[in-house]
Amino acid sequence: MELSTEMSMAPLANCRKRKCPPPGLGDIHEDMLECVLARLPPASFFRLRAVCREWRAAAASPTFLDACARVPSRDPWFLMLSERSRPTVAFDAGERSWNPCRPAPGSMPVAASGGLVLYRAPATGALSVSNPLTGASRALPTPPHGQDVPQLHAISMYGSPYRVALFTGEVPDLSMTVFDSSKDSWEPPLVLSRRHDASYADAPAQGGRADDTVYFLSKSGDVVATNMQRSASKQYSSVVVPSERGAGDAVAYFLSHSGTVVACDTASRTFAELPRILPVHFEYSIDVVACNGAAYAVVLSEYLDTASLRVWHFADGAWRQVAAMPPAMSHGFYGKKADINCVGHGDRVMVCVSSGDVNGCFMCDVGSDHWEELPKCINGDGEVNEFLAAFSFEPRVEIDV
């Protein structure tokens, strides 16, 4: 009895329990893993691709791209432009970080829509569309009037499938040519007519044509001309808001050479000049932005020995202030002859302020009127990148050109 008891207990004494490893991401089904990766911020996903081959292979999986497309929206990225030829970077508004992008080589961004950016080659005028997140790009066909567009004034990109509109001529003789990506072709040029129901008393600048140049003396004694001097990075800049007519049409806003805001309705083929925010003899910097389906004007001006940066919205025939940078922040621009270039996305407006003495990028939440300065972008040489302008896009790895 004792022997049998010892024999029966022996196996139990020599037996050891095995510890099961805790479940991890490697145990998740492939479809579930792709859904998890698709919900990550784009910058985080690109960093985590190096974890294993399976995660890297997911980037090219059709089911992963479908999962990305089901994500309703993503925080915008702002593609930054600089005078120096440095690696292109974008500011991630959600992660508040600087990330590398893949620009179209030899071209300058001129417009953006959704997750795509439109580029134009300065030397040839050739247009191309690119996804700055993946680097995928395609060249657009040559417009009907050739690469050398006569008196090209502004370029817009809007809709899904995307459209590209070229606005040529001078106010009041404006024309529009539209490229439809769903048809992969350009439409014939169309002449825009002035809206007769949108006549404003001061739209033609103090008498004469809207683009007539007026000269005056500034407070410092300098001779100043009223014609608009756009930086090369935003030479053909415009913003787009949905048209009231719908059907994929839009209203494009851009600045005339005299500094007035011009609104072109692609549905009705009409345009209107909005009244000036400040008198023609004021010296100021202005840009237009689009936020939440509405157009705004951002104005940097000097008055009573200080500088102010304000956001204006046009409604019911008049401009109304909706946001203003705190005086303690804007006073630093006084006497600097600074230029502003702005871009909007959702509730956000990014303002790039640049001059020989000051440079900075600021973000404004239009709804709450909250302002903040963005963190500095330090390059590989330990220097601070100075940016002149930006274009906003939604980082989407699944969008094809």
Salt bridges, closest charged atoms under 4 A:
ASP75 OD1 - ARG348 NH2 3.79
GLU170 OE1 - HIS153 ND1 3.71
GLU170 OE2 - HIS257 ND1 3.04
ASP184 OD1 - ARG138 NH2 2.63
ASP197 OD1 - ARG195 NE 3.12
ASP222 OD2 - LYS337 NZ 3.97
ASP249 OD1 - ARG163 NH1 3.59
GLU273 OE1 - ARG194 NH1 3.65
GLU283 OE2 - LYS337 NZ 3.93
ASP287 OD1 - ARG230 NH2 3.57
ASP287 OD2 - LYS234 NZ 3.50
GLU372 OE2 - ARG96 NH1 3.18
GLU373 OE2 - LYS376 NZ 3.32
GLU383 OE1 - ARG84 NH1 3.49
GLU383 OE1 - ARG86 NH2 2.82
GLU394 OE2 - ARG396 NH2 3.14
GLU398 OE2 - ARG396 NH1 3.16
